[in-house]
Amino acid sequence: MTALGGLSALTGNALTGAAQTPAIAPKATMRDWSGQQPVQYPDPDVIALDNRFRRYMVGNTVIKRLYTGTLWSEGPAWNGVGRYLVWSDIPNNVQMRLTEENLHVSVFRNPSGYSNGNTFDFEGRQLSCEHGNRRVARYEPNGTVTVIADKFQGKRLNSPNDIVVHPDGSIWFTDPTYGIQGDYEGFKAPKELKEAVYRVDSKTGQMDMVYDGMDGPNGICFSPDYKKLYVADTGTGREIRVWDLDGKTVRNGKRFVQLAVPGSGAPAAADGIRCDVDGNVWAGALPGVQVIAPDGQPIGIIRLPENCANVCFGGAKRNRLYMAASQSLYVVYVLATGAHIT
């Protein structure tokens, strides 16, 4: 066991594995996020709430801010072939790109249709939820755009928010009203459909409404084995729900977790969510990112100085957690591996 990389470097009793006992401050530590002033290992803002999280903590790494200057960062997605990260700055109506080789950041798509959530399908094509166009779009290699969904039963979608793909080729997305509530993240308009979760068969184009019991369906992800579906509700429910996945339908829906800010007890609604290969759910939620074990118990937090909207795993080993948070993009190495295409 090394002094910096092993559990002996982490807070708590290394011999007994006792959980951290001091009170947890609900805010990130005061630090120089420009990277000019080094942070002593282990990073004080990566905290175990439960001993199960310790196996995912790297003792000799720190959270880094890679970029700042957006208005509202959302929807990070990792392209493994191109070795780049794409994410949305919704109010500025652009998508940004970070290249892995030199950490260069540039505008990737302008305008972006006020895009929110992004992902890549199993053919490497980018899919985006566009608030402004009230649609889910796929950007083809030749530069054309394929509309995956913009209407249901003849009525316009509200503002597709987040998106995932299934190995059977289907595309699953959430459709709350955040993009039509005003002109900041899209265009103000009346809603025509109840907020819902949808599934689109990419081969036939058949679109099915999966669930409409939330008024704020937001982040969405599958369990590692694709047998469960998780959806974050940032509406009145303020919870993450989980269902058993049965083909193109879901059943046995229940609350997975309702989060609070550790150290304060204030509610912390989850936004974007992603699973690792062990079935833990990593959620953008105050005070940054919260990690929830498969049994619904919060086990760890990553504190950030800004509100984190969404996360994804990236890098060659899929062990870098990228965090889109308000005006900035952050990253930290973890000992977890992302479960799916993000």
C-alpha positions as CSV (number, residue, x, y, z in Angstrom):
1,M,0.0,0.0,0.0
2,T,1.5,3.3,-1.0
3,A,1.5,6.4,1.2
4,L,-0.4,8.5,-1.4
5,G,-2.5,6.1,-3.4
6,G,-3.7,3.7,-0.8
7,L,-6.5,4.0,1.8
8,S,-4.0,5.0,4.5
9,A,-4.0,8.4,2.8
10,L,-7.7,8.8,3.1
11,T,-9.7,10.2,6.0
12,G,-10.8,7.7,8.6
13,N,-9.1,4.9,10.4
14,A,-7.0,2.9,7.9
15,L,-6.7,-0.1,10.2
16,T,-10.4,-0.5,11.0
17,G,-11.9,1.1,7.9
18,A,-14.1,3.2,10.2
19,A,-16.3,5.7,8.5
20,Q,-15.4,9.4,8.5
21,T,-16.7,10.8,11.8
22,P,-16.1,14.6,11.6
23,A,-19.1,16.8,10.6
24,I,-19.1,17.4,6.8
25,A,-19.2,21.0,5.7
26,P,-21.9,21.4,3.0
27,K,-19.7,23.6,0.8
28,A,-16.4,23.1,-1.1
29,T,-13.3,24.2,0.6
30,M,-11.8,27.6,-0.2
31,R,-9.1,26.9,-2.8
32,D,-7.5,28.3,-5.9
33,W,-9.4,26.6,-8.7
34,S,-7.0,28.1,-11.3
35,G,-4.5,25.4,-10.5
36,Q,-1.8,27.9,-9.6
37,Q,-1.8,26.9,-6.0
38,P,-1.4,23.1,-5.4
39,V,-3.8,21.2,-3.3
40,Q,-2.4,18.7,-0.7
41,Y,-3.4,15.1,-1.2
42,P,-5.9,13.6,-0.6
43,D,-8.3,16.1,-2.0
44,P,-10.5,17.4,0.9
45,D,-13.5,17.8,-1.3
46,V,-13.7,14.1,-2.2
47,I,-15.4,12.6,0.8
48,A,-16.6,9.1,1.8
49,L,-20.0,9.0,3.5
50,D,-19.8,5.2,3.7
51,N,-16.8,2.8,3.6
52,R,-18.0,1.4,0.3
53,F,-17.0,4.6,-1.4
54,R,-13.3,4.3,-0.3
55,R,-12.6,1.8,-3.0
56,Y,-13.4,4.5,-5.6
57,M,-11.2,7.2,-4.1
58,V,-7.8,8.0,-5.5
59,G,-5.5,9.2,-2.7
60,N,-3.1,11.1,-4.9
61,T,-5.3,13.1,-7.3
62,V,-7.3,16.3,-7.1
63,I,-10.3,17.8,-8.7
64,K,-9.3,20.1,-11.5
65,R,-11.2,22.9,-13.2
66,L,-10.5,22.5,-17.0
67,Y,-12.5,25.5,-18.3
68,T,-14.7,28.4,-17.1
69,G,-16.7,30.9,-19.0
70,T,-20.0,29.2,-19.8
71,L,-23.4,30.4,-18.6
72,W,-24.9,27.0,-17.8
73,S,-22.9,23.9,-18.6
74,E,-24.8,20.7,-19.3
75,G,-24.8,17.4,-21.0
76,P,-21.2,16.2,-21.1
77,A,-20.6,13.2,-23.4
78,W,-17.3,11.4,-24.2
79,N,-16.3,10.4,-27.7
80,G,-13.9,7.5,-27.3
81,V,-12.8,7.4,-31.0
82,G,-12.1,11.1,-31.3
83,R,-10.8,11.3,-27.7
84,Y,-12.8,14.4,-26.9
85,L,-15.6,15.6,-24.6
86,V,-18.5,17.6,-25.9
87,W,-20.8,19.5,-23.6
88,S,-23.6,22.2,-23.9
89,D,-23.7,25.8,-22.9
90,I,-27.4,26.2,-23.1
91,P,-28.0,29.9,-22.8
92,N,-25.1,30.7,-25.2
93,N,-26.6,28.3,-27.7
94,V,-23.4,26.5,-28.4
95,Q,-21.7,23.1,-27.8
96,M,-18.2,23.1,-26.5
97,R,-15.4,20.6,-27.1
98,L,-12.4,19.6,-25.0
99,T,-9.7,17.5,-26.7
100,E,-8.0,15.0,-24.5
101,E,-4.5,15.4,-26.0
102,N,-3.9,19.0,-25.1
103,L,-7.0,20.0,-23.1
104,H,-7.8,22.6,-25.8
105,V,-11.4,24.0,-25.6
106,S,-13.2,25.3,-28.6
107,V,-16.7,26.0,-29.8
108,F,-17.9,22.8,-31.4
109,R,-21.4,23.7,-32.7
110,N,-22.9,27.1,-33.1
111,P,-25.8,27.5,-33.0
112,S,-26.6,24.3,-31.2
113,G,-30.4,24.6,-31.0
114,Y,-30.0,25.4,-27.3
115,S,-28.9,21.8,-26.8
116,N,-29.0,20.3,-23.4
117,G,-28.1,16.5,-23.0
118,N,-25.8,14.8,-25.4
119,T,-24.6,11.2,-26.0
120,F,-23.2,9.0,-28.8
121,D,-24.8,6.0,-30.3
122,F,-23.2,2.6,-31.0
123,E,-22.1,3.9,-34.4
124,G,-20.3,6.9,-32.9
125,R,-22.9,9.4,-34.0
126,Q,-23.8,12.3,-31.7
127,L,-27.3,12.6,-30.4
128,S,-28.5,15.9,-28.8
129,C,-31.6,17.1,-27.0
130,E,-32.3,20.5,-28.5
131,H,-34.4,22.9,-26.4
132,G,-34.7,25.5,-29.1
133,N,-35.9,23.1,-31.8
134,R,-37.9,21.0,-29.3
135,R,-36.4,17.9,-30.7
136,V,-33.9,15.0,-30.4
137,A,-31.4,15.3,-33.3
138,R,-28.7,13.0,-34.6
139,Y,-25.7,14.6,-36.4
140,E,-24.6,12.4,-39.3
141,P,-21.0,12.0,-40.4
142,N,-21.7,13.9,-43.6
143,G,-23.0,16.9,-41.7
144,T,-26.7,16.4,-42.2
145,V,-29.1,16.3,-39.3
146,T,-31.6,13.5,-38.7
147,V,-34.6,14.3,-36.5
148,I,-35.2,11.4,-34.1
149,A,-38.2,12.9,-32.4
150,D,-40.0,16.2,-32.3
151,K,-43.7,15.3,-32.0
152,F,-45.8,12.7,-30.1
153,Q,-49.3,12.0,-31.3
154,G,-49.2,15.1,-33.5
155,K,-48.1,17.5,-30.7
156,R,-44.8,19.2,-30.2
157,L,-42.4,17.9,-27.6
158,N,-41.6,20.3,-24.7
159,S,-37.8,20.6,-24.5
160,P,-36.0,17.2,-24.6
161,N,-33.5,17.2,-21.7
162,D,-31.3,14.2,-21.4
163,I,-30.7,11.1,-23.4
164,V,-29.2,7.5,-23.5
165,V,-29.0,4.7,-26.0
166,H,-29.7,1.0,-25.5
167,P,-27.8,-1.9,-27.2
168,D,-31.0,-2.8,-29.1
169,G,-30.7,0.5,-30.9
170,S,-33.4,2.3,-29.1
171,I,-33.0,5.9,-27.9
172,W,-34.5,7.0,-24.5
173,F,-34.9,10.6,-23.5
174,T,-36.7,12.8,-21.0
175,D,-39.0,15.7,-21.9
176,P,-39.7,18.3,-19.2
177,T,-40.6,22.0,-19.9
178,Y,-37.5,23.8,-18.7
179,G,-36.6,25.0,-22.2
180,I,-40.0,26.6,-22.9
181,Q,-40.4,28.2,-19.6
182,G,-38.6,31.4,-20.8
183,D,-36.3,32.7,-23.4
184,Y,-33.0,32.0,-21.6
185,E,-32.5,28.4,-22.4
186,G,-34.8,28.2,-25.5
187,F,-38.0,30.0,-26.5
188,K,-40.9,30.6,-24.3
189,A,-43.9,28.6,-25.4
190,P,-46.9,26.8,-24.0
191,K,-46.5,23.1,-23.4
192,E,-48.5,20.7,-25.6
193,L,-47.7,17.4,-23.9
194,K,-47.5,16.1,-20.4
195,E,-43.8,15.9,-19.2
196,A,-42.7,12.3,-19.9
197,V,-40.0,9.8,-20.7
198,Y,-39.9,8.4,-24.2
199,R,-38.4,5.5,-26.2
200,V,-37.7,5.7,-29.9
201,D,-36.9,2.6,-32.0
202,S,-34.1,3.9,-34.2
203,K,-34.8,1.3,-36.9
204,T,-38.6,1.8,-37.3
205,G,-38.9,5.3,-35.8
206,Q,-41.7,4.0,-33.6
207,M,-42.0,6.3,-30.5
208,D,-43.5,5.2,-27.3
209,M,-44.3,7.2,-24.1
210,V,-42.7,5.2,-21.3
211,Y,-43.7,7.1,-18.2
212,D,-45.5,10.4,-17.5
213,G,-45.8,10.4,-13.7
214,M,-43.2,13.2,-13.1
215,D,-43.5,16.9,-13.7
216,G,-39.7,17.3,-14.0
217,P,-38.1,14.2,-15.7
218,N,-34.5,15.1,-16.1
219,G,-31.3,12.9,-16.0
220,I,-31.6,9.3,-17.3
221,C,-29.4,6.3,-17.3
222,F,-29.4,2.5,-17.4
223,S,-27.9,0.0,-14.9
224,P,-24.8,-1.7,-16.1
225,D,-26.7,-4.8,-17.3
226,Y,-29.5,-2.7,-18.9
227,K,-32.1,-4.4,-16.6
228,K,-33.0,-1.2,-14.8
229,L,-33.8,2.4,-15.8
230,Y,-33.1,5.4,-13.6
231,V,-34.7,8.8,-14.0
232,A,-34.1,11.9,-11.9
233,D,-37.1,14.1,-11.1
234,T,-36.1,17.8,-10.5
235,G,-39.8,18.7,-10.2
236,T,-42.0,18.3,-7.2
237,G,-40.8,14.7,-6.6
238,R,-37.2,15.7,-6.2
239,E,-36.0,12.1,-6.3
240,I,-34.4,9.5,-8.5
241,R,-36.8,6.7,-9.5
242,V,-35.9,3.3,-10.7
243,W,-37.8,0.7,-12.8
244,D,-37.2,-2.8,-14.0
245,L,-36.7,-2.7,-17.8
246,D,-38.9,-5.1,-19.8
247,G,-38.2,-4.7,-23.5
248,K,-39.6,-1.3,-24.4
249,T,-41.6,-0.9,-21.2
250,V,-40.9,-0.4,-17.5
251,R,-42.4,-1.9,-14.5
252,N,-42.2,-2.0,-10.7
253,G,-41.3,1.7,-10.4
254,K,-40.3,3.0,-7.0
255,R,-38.2,5.7,-5.4
256,F,-34.5,4.9,-5.6
257,V,-33.3,7.8,-3.4
258,Q,-34.2,11.3,-2.3
259,L,-31.0,13.2,-1.7
260,A,-30.1,15.9,0.9
261,V,-27.0,18.0,1.2
262,P,-24.7,16.3,3.7
263,G,-24.0,18.5,6.7
264,S,-27.0,20.7,6.2
265,G,-30.0,18.4,5.5
266,A,-31.2,20.7,2.8
267,P,-32.8,18.9,-0.2
268,A,-30.6,18.2,-3.1
269,A,-32.5,17.3,-6.3
270,A,-30.4,15.2,-8.7
271,D,-30.0,16.4,-12.2
272,G,-27.8,14.4,-14.6
273,I,-27.0,10.8,-13.7
274,R,-24.7,8.1,-14.9
275,C,-23.9,4.5,-13.7
276,D,-20.5,2.9,-13.2
277,V,-19.8,-0.8,-13.8
278,D,-20.6,-1.7,-10.2
279,G,-24.1,-0.2,-10.4
280,N,-23.4,3.0,-8.4
281,V,-25.3,6.1,-9.6
282,W,-23.2,9.3,-9.9
283,A,-25.5,12.3,-9.8
284,G,-25.1,16.0,-10.3
285,A,-26.6,17.2,-7.0
286,L,-25.6,19.7,-4.3
287,P,-22.9,20.2,-3.1
288,G,-21.5,18.9,-6.4
289,V,-21.7,15.2,-7.2
290,Q,-23.4,12.6,-5.0
291,V,-22.7,8.9,-5.4
292,I,-25.5,6.4,-4.6
293,A,-24.9,2.7,-4.1
294,P,-27.2,0.1,-5.8
295,D,-29.2,-0.2,-2.6
296,G,-30.1,3.5,-2.7
297,Q,-27.7,4.6,0.0
298,P,-25.6,7.7,-0.6
299,I,-22.0,6.7,-0.1
300,G,-19.8,9.6,-1.3
301,I,-19.7,13.2,-2.4
302,I,-17.5,15.4,-4.5
303,R,-17.9,19.0,-3.4
304,L,-17.7,21.7,-6.1
305,P,-17.8,25.5,-5.8
306,E,-20.6,25.6,-8.4
307,N,-23.9,23.7,-8.9
308,C,-23.2,20.6,-10.9
309,A,-25.8,19.8,-13.6
310,N,-24.5,16.6,-15.2
311,V,-21.6,14.1,-15.3
312,C,-20.0,11.5,-17.5
313,F,-17.1,9.1,-17.4
314,G,-14.4,9.6,-20.0
315,G,-10.8,9.0,-20.9
316,A,-9.1,5.9,-22.4
317,K,-9.9,3.9,-19.2
318,R,-13.3,5.6,-18.6
319,N,-12.1,6.5,-15.1
320,R,-12.2,10.2,-15.3
321,L,-15.3,11.8,-14.0
322,Y,-16.2,15.0,-16.0
323,M,-18.6,17.4,-14.3
324,A,-20.5,20.1,-16.1
325,A,-21.1,22.7,-13.3
326,S,-22.7,26.1,-14.0
327,Q,-19.9,28.3,-15.5
328,S,-17.2,25.6,-15.6
329,L,-16.1,22.1,-16.5
330,Y,-14.3,20.0,-13.8
331,V,-12.7,16.6,-13.8
332,V,-11.3,14.1,-11.3
333,Y,-9.8,10.7,-11.5
334,V,-11.7,7.9,-9.7
335,L,-11.3,4.2,-9.2
336,A,-14.6,3.6,-10.9
337,T,-15.3,2.8,-14.6
338,G,-18.2,4.2,-16.5
339,A,-20.7,1.6,-17.5
340,H,-21.9,2.7,-20.9
341,I,-21.6,5.1,-23.8
342,T,-22.2,8.5,-22.3
